[in-house]
Amino acid sequence: MKFKNSVIIAIALIVFAACNNDDPTTPFDHAGQATIDNDKLVAYLQSHYLTATKEIDTIQNGETPLMNQVISESVTYKDVNYTMYRYEDNLGVADNPTRYDSILVKYRGFLLDSTLFDSQQSFSNANSWLVLTSVIEGWKVGFPHFKGGVNNTLPNEPISFTNTGKGILFIPSGLAYRENGRGTIPSNANLIFHIELAQTVLDTDNDNDNVPNRLEDLDADGDVNNDDTDADSLPNYLDADDDNDGILTKDEDTNNDGNPTNDDTDGDGTPNYLDSDS
């Protein structure tokens, strides 16, 4: 009898475990989550407003909802369609970054429940410099709409800018940390970033090979992380020897014009720095 009961209990536990164990082979429904994200963002934007100090608060006395003040943008990322929203306070006056450039920024990141999960409020901190190739997709989409400001920094004084690009990004989870979450950010969390863009370094070159990041996107899909000519698991924009022929990319500039992309010794249509048998 005891054996029979043990078998019944064991079977019950197996069934229970099976019913409560997500199949790891089942792909996450990013398209479905995109719809959920947008519904949450729209509800948030309809129920919140901007105060005189550009903070976000809940509508209580008929204030103008954020939904009437934001700009929506359709974004296709990994074959899924998303809607991202942004509020433009000041566009700035200098350069717009591309998704490949370095930027000097301040920011504050919030969840929809007003939880502050990250903050960078100084231009003088090394962490203020970010490369857009290594941030979430929502930042790659959002920041290029803003420009840097004017550097008014005086010798031996704190870094100071005026007419900076300022705004707020409302990012669906699919353009952020998705179902994985990160640190204190839960899975499938929509994010809000108050941003200030001070300066842009155009034609950022992470690996200093004289080929700017934007030209290392060989398939022109907007993502330099999947371009790896020599298949060494190091994307070209971080690889000083893109074709792994033992000659640094910057040294494959045979005409010495400072641009390795226009040198093709064997005339096969592939520049030397990408051609291991050139």
PLY file of the C-alpha trace (Angstrom):
ply
format ascii 1.0
element vertex 278
property float x
property float y
property float z
element edge 277
property int vertex1
property int vertex2
end_header
0.00 0.00 0.00
2.80 2.37 0.89
4.50 1.63 -2.44
1.29 2.29 -4.33
0.79 5.61 -2.54
4.39 6.59 -3.26
3.89 5.90 -6.96
0.71 8.00 -7.01
2.48 10.88 -5.24
5.46 10.65 -7.59
3.18 10.74 -10.65
1.31 13.72 -9.20
4.55 15.60 -8.63
5.70 14.91 -12.20
2.38 16.15 -13.60
2.52 19.24 -11.37
6.07 20.01 -12.47
5.17 19.56 -16.11
2.21 21.90 -15.79
4.33 24.55 -14.11
7.43 24.31 -16.25
7.53 26.55 -19.30
8.76 24.72 -22.37
12.20 26.23 -23.02
11.83 25.40 -26.71
8.72 27.60 -27.04
9.81 30.99 -28.44
8.71 34.07 -26.56
5.80 35.92 -28.20
7.47 39.26 -28.84
4.71 40.42 -31.18
2.08 39.74 -28.55
4.19 41.48 -25.92
4.57 44.49 -28.23
0.79 44.91 -28.20
0.69 44.63 -24.41
3.54 47.14 -24.10
1.83 49.66 -26.34
-1.46 49.38 -24.44
0.41 50.07 -21.18
2.34 53.00 -22.62
-0.77 54.58 -24.12
-2.64 54.21 -20.83
0.29 55.80 -19.02
0.55 58.69 -21.45
-3.19 59.33 -21.22
-3.18 59.38 -17.42
-0.02 61.43 -16.79
1.10 64.98 -17.54
4.23 67.15 -17.45
4.60 69.58 -14.59
6.12 73.05 -15.01
9.50 71.58 -14.05
9.18 68.86 -16.71
8.54 66.09 -14.21
5.81 63.51 -14.78
2.79 63.34 -12.50
-0.66 61.73 -12.48
-3.51 63.76 -13.93
-5.86 64.94 -11.17
-7.34 68.26 -12.31
-7.74 67.97 -16.05
-4.12 68.64 -16.93
-3.03 68.08 -20.55
-2.12 64.42 -20.95
1.30 63.49 -22.21
-0.40 61.64 -25.03
-1.17 65.04 -26.59
2.47 66.13 -26.38
4.52 63.14 -27.47
5.63 62.02 -30.91
5.08 58.38 -31.82
7.49 56.43 -33.97
7.04 53.01 -35.57
10.09 50.80 -35.18
10.70 47.34 -36.62
13.21 45.40 -34.55
14.00 41.71 -35.02
10.97 41.40 -37.32
8.53 42.76 -34.72
6.73 46.10 -35.03
6.85 48.42 -32.01
5.65 51.92 -31.22
8.00 54.17 -29.30
7.12 57.61 -27.94
9.22 60.67 -27.20
8.71 64.13 -25.76
10.93 66.82 -27.25
11.68 69.59 -24.78
14.64 71.08 -26.67
16.21 69.61 -29.79
19.69 71.07 -29.24
21.85 73.01 -31.70
24.95 70.92 -32.55
25.25 67.47 -34.13
22.70 64.68 -34.26
24.33 61.34 -33.39
23.82 58.26 -35.50
23.27 54.88 -33.85
27.03 54.26 -34.25
28.35 57.35 -32.46
29.56 58.29 -28.98
27.48 60.68 -26.89
27.95 62.73 -23.72
24.72 62.51 -21.74
22.80 62.88 -18.53
19.80 60.65 -17.90
17.35 59.25 -15.37
15.59 55.94 -15.93
12.19 55.07 -14.43
9.72 52.20 -14.54
6.06 53.03 -15.18
5.42 52.85 -11.43
7.91 55.75 -10.95
10.70 53.52 -9.59
14.06 55.12 -10.35
16.39 52.34 -11.54
19.31 54.32 -12.97
20.64 57.87 -12.97
23.61 59.71 -14.43
23.47 63.39 -13.57
26.97 64.67 -14.29
28.74 65.39 -17.57
32.11 65.15 -15.81
31.72 61.47 -14.90
33.40 58.96 -17.21
30.12 57.03 -17.33
28.53 60.03 -19.04
30.17 58.97 -22.31
28.26 56.18 -24.01
28.64 54.49 -27.37
25.29 53.91 -29.01
26.46 50.60 -30.48
26.32 49.09 -26.99
23.03 50.39 -25.58
19.41 49.25 -25.83
17.62 49.60 -29.15
15.33 52.29 -27.75
18.31 54.58 -27.19
19.65 53.90 -30.67
16.27 54.96 -32.03
15.63 57.88 -29.67
18.89 59.80 -29.35
19.41 60.53 -33.08
16.34 62.81 -32.91
18.24 65.18 -30.60
21.35 67.32 -31.02
24.16 68.24 -28.71
24.58 71.66 -27.15
27.22 74.41 -26.88
30.26 73.73 -24.70
30.74 76.72 -22.38
33.27 75.05 -20.11
35.92 77.39 -18.72
39.44 76.32 -17.68
39.48 74.63 -14.27
35.69 74.86 -14.05
33.03 72.11 -14.12
31.91 70.93 -17.55
29.08 73.15 -18.74
26.78 73.08 -21.78
23.87 75.20 -22.95
21.17 74.53 -25.55
21.49 70.80 -25.02
19.06 68.31 -26.48
16.49 67.46 -23.82
13.51 65.16 -23.83
11.88 62.01 -22.55
11.91 58.58 -24.19
9.06 56.12 -23.56
10.44 52.75 -24.59
8.51 49.47 -24.95
10.16 46.46 -23.34
10.90 44.93 -26.75
13.27 47.83 -27.46
14.79 47.55 -23.98
15.62 44.43 -21.95
12.74 42.33 -23.27
11.68 39.19 -21.37
15.07 38.90 -19.67
15.04 42.07 -17.58
18.24 43.36 -16.05
19.23 44.01 -12.45
16.32 45.80 -10.80
14.48 46.06 -14.13
11.81 43.33 -14.30
11.14 41.26 -17.38
8.93 42.89 -20.02
9.29 46.32 -18.37
8.53 49.47 -20.32
11.07 52.19 -19.54
11.04 55.97 -19.27
14.25 57.97 -19.72
14.65 61.69 -19.09
17.63 62.51 -21.30
19.99 65.40 -21.94
22.43 65.21 -24.86
25.44 67.52 -24.52
27.86 66.40 -27.21
28.25 63.93 -30.05
31.45 62.41 -31.44
30.66 61.65 -35.06
32.35 58.78 -36.89
33.24 57.00 -33.66
35.89 54.33 -34.25
35.88 51.87 -31.35
38.83 49.77 -32.51
40.89 52.71 -33.87
41.38 50.98 -37.23
40.52 54.11 -39.27
37.20 52.59 -40.30
34.38 54.38 -38.42
31.73 52.25 -36.74
29.08 53.24 -39.28
31.17 51.71 -42.11
31.64 48.48 -40.16
27.91 47.74 -40.62
28.56 45.74 -43.76
25.02 44.42 -44.17
23.52 47.87 -43.50
20.96 46.50 -41.05
21.68 49.10 -38.36
23.50 46.63 -36.12
27.31 46.43 -36.11
27.32 43.57 -33.63
26.46 40.97 -36.28
29.21 41.90 -38.76
32.19 39.60 -38.21
34.21 39.06 -41.38
36.73 36.60 -39.93
34.17 34.78 -37.75
36.32 35.14 -34.63
33.33 36.16 -32.46
34.65 39.73 -32.35
32.53 42.07 -34.49
34.45 44.17 -37.00
33.89 47.44 -35.15
35.81 45.99 -32.19
38.35 44.01 -34.26
41.58 45.78 -35.27
42.27 43.01 -37.84
38.94 42.43 -39.56
40.06 39.65 -41.91
42.46 37.98 -39.45
45.35 37.99 -41.95
47.88 39.19 -39.38
47.91 42.73 -40.78
46.05 45.38 -38.82
43.20 47.00 -40.71
44.75 50.45 -40.42
47.94 49.07 -42.01
46.04 47.78 -45.07
45.71 51.39 -46.25
48.15 50.90 -49.14
47.56 54.34 -50.71
48.10 56.03 -47.33
45.07 58.28 -47.61
43.88 57.37 -44.10
41.01 55.26 -45.43
41.46 51.45 -45.58
38.09 50.96 -47.26
39.26 52.05 -50.74
42.31 49.79 -51.10
41.83 46.64 -53.22
45.20 45.28 -54.32
43.95 42.20 -56.19
40.99 44.01 -57.77
38.43 41.43 -56.69
35.96 43.99 -55.35
36.77 43.28 -51.70
38.94 45.86 -49.94
42.19 44.55 -48.50
41.12 44.91 -44.88
38.27 42.45 -45.49
40.19 40.20 -47.88
42.50 37.68 -46.21
44.17 36.72 -49.51
44.72 40.23 -50.86
0 1
1 2
2 3
3 4
4 5
5 6
6 7
7 8
8 9
9 10
10 11
11 12
12 13
13 14
14 15
15 16
16 17
17 18
18 19
19 20
20 21
21 22
22 23
23 24
24 25
25 26
26 27
27 28
28 29
29 30
30 31
31 32
32 33
33 34
34 35
35 36
36 37
37 38
38 39
39 40
40 41
41 42
42 43
43 44
44 45
45 46
46 47
47 48
48 49
49 50
50 51
51 52
52 53
53 54
54 55
55 56
56 57
57 58
58 59
59 60
60 61
61 62
62 63
63 64
64 65
65 66
66 67
67 68
68 69
69 70
70 71
71 72
72 73
73 74
74 75
75 76
76 77
77 78
78 79
79 80
80 81
81 82
82 83
83 84
84 85
85 86
86 87
87 88
88 89
89 90
90 91
91 92
92 93
93 94
94 95
95 96
96 97
97 98
98 99
99 100
100 101
101 102
102 103
103 104
104 105
105 106
106 107
107 108
108 109
109 110
110 111
111 112
112 113
113 114
114 115
115 116
116 117
117 118
118 119
119 120
120 121
121 122
122 123
123 124
124 125
125 126
126 127
127 128
128 129
129 130
130 131
131 132
132 133
133 134
134 135
135 136
136 137
137 138
138 139
139 140
140 141
141 142
142 143
143 144
144 145
145 146
146 147
147 148
148 149
149 150
150 151
151 152
152 153
153 154
154 155
155 156
156 157
157 158
158 159
159 160
160 161
161 162
162 163
163 164
164 165
165 166
166 167
167 168
168 169
169 170
170 171
171 172
172 173
173 174
174 175
175 176
176 177
177 178
178 179
179 180
180 181
181 182
182 183
183 184
184 185
185 186
186 187
187 188
188 189
189 190
190 191
191 192
192 193
193 194
194 195
195 196
196 197
197 198
198 199
199 200
200 201
201 202
202 203
203 204
204 205
205 206
206 207
207 208
208 209
209 210
210 211
211 212
212 213
213 214
214 215
215 216
216 217
217 218
218 219
219 220
220 221
221 222
222 223
223 224
224 225
225 226
226 227
227 228
228 229
229 230
230 231
231 232
232 233
233 234
234 235
235 236
236 237
237 238
238 239
239 240
240 241
241 242
242 243
243 244
244 245
245 246
246 247
247 248
248 249
249 250
250 251
251 252
252 253
253 254
254 255
255 256
256 257
257 258
258 259
259 260
260 261
261 262
262 263
263 264
264 265
265 266
266 267
267 268
268 269
269 270
270 271
271 272
272 273
273 274
274 275
275 276
276 277
